[in-house]
């Protein structure tokens, strides 16, 4: 059974930074593409960033240049470094482990609130 546990969310001021972590267990972590999604109230869940097993990354246009996704395979952990945060970044952030040809796995989410 795969478990993904996010942490690191909280309340920050505009322009501030947060680092989210996603600890994975129950899988051969290093072979999977991992991703971060977010969902604001009343809106669809959207992809924020993804990182492949080989380290290739993709970012949504809204966060490009501000957020960085990384992974530490030795610790089965994925990170999302968020800088220059804006109120529009406020959302629940979810960790996701992709699987080939099947739905992947989701974490429980962690709240990020950017406000003065």
C-alpha positions in Angstrom: 0.0 0.0 0.0 1.3 3.4 -1.0 1.1 6.3 1.4 1.9 9.9 0.7 2.1 12.4 3.5 2.5 16.1 2.8 3.8 18.6 5.3 5.2 22.1 5.4 2.1 24.1 4.7 1.0 27.2 6.6 0.3 30.9 6.6 2.8 33.2 4.9 2.9 36.8 3.8 3.0 37.7 0.1 6.6 37.5 -1.1 7.4 34.8 1.5 8.6 31.3 1.0 7.5 27.8 2.1 9.0 24.4 1.4 6.5 21.5 1.1 7.6 17.9 1.7 5.9 14.7 0.6 7.1 11.5 2.3 6.3 8.3 0.4 6.2 4.8 1.6 5.0 1.4 0.2 6.5 1.7 -3.3 9.7 1.6 -5.2 9.8 5.3 -5.1 12.7 6.1 -7.4 10.9 4.7 -10.6 7.9 7.0 -10.4 7.1 10.4 -11.7 6.0 12.6 -8.8 3.9 15.7 -8.9 2.4 18.5 -6.9 -1.1 19.7 -7.5 -3.2 22.4 -5.9 -6.8 23.2 -5.5 -8.4 26.4 -4.3 -12.0 26.5 -3.1 -14.5 26.3 -5.9 -11.8 25.6 -8.5 -10.5 22.6 -10.3 -7.4 20.8 -9.1 -4.4 21.9 -11.2 -0.9 20.6 -11.8 1.8 22.7 -10.3 4.9 20.8 -11.0 6.2 17.3 -11.8 9.5 15.5 -11.7 10.3 12.3 -13.5 12.4 9.4 -12.2 15.2 10.8 -14.3 14.9 14.3 -12.8 13.1 16.0 -15.7 10.8 18.7 -14.5 7.7 20.5 -15.7 6.0 23.6 -14.2 2.7 25.4 -14.7 3.2 28.8 -16.3 1.8 30.4 -13.1 4.6 29.1 -10.9 7.5 28.9 -13.4 10.5 30.8 -12.0 9.1 30.9 -8.5 8.7 27.2 -7.5 11.1 24.3 -7.7 10.3 20.7 -7.5 13.0 18.2 -6.3 13.3 14.7 -5.0 15.5 12.8 -2.6 15.2 9.2 -3.6 17.3 8.0 -0.7 14.7 9.5 1.6 11.6 8.7 -0.5 10.7 12.4 -0.4 9.6 15.0 -2.9 9.9 18.7 -2.2 8.3 21.8 -3.5 10.2 25.0 -2.8 7.9 27.9 -3.1 9.3 31.4 -3.3 7.8 34.8 -4.0 4.4 33.6 -2.9 1.3 35.4 -4.0 -2.2 35.4 -2.6 -3.2 33.5 -5.8 -1.1 30.6 -4.6 -3.4 30.0 -1.7 -4.8 26.4 -2.0 -4.5 22.9 -0.7 -1.4 21.3 -2.1 -1.5 17.6 -2.9 1.4 15.2 -3.6 0.7 12.7 -6.4 2.6 9.5 -7.5 1.9 8.6 -11.1 1.4 5.1 -12.4 1.6 3.9 -16.0 -1.8 3.3 -17.5 -3.6 3.6 -14.1 -4.7 6.3 -11.7 -2.0 7.2 -9.3 -1.9 7.8 -5.6 -2.7 11.0 -3.7 -1.7 12.4 -0.4 -4.1 14.1 2.0 -3.1 17.6 1.2 -1.5 20.5 3.1 -3.0 24.0 3.3 -1.0 26.9 2.0 -2.4 30.4 2.7 -0.7 33.5 1.4 -2.1 36.6 3.0 -1.2 39.8 4.8 
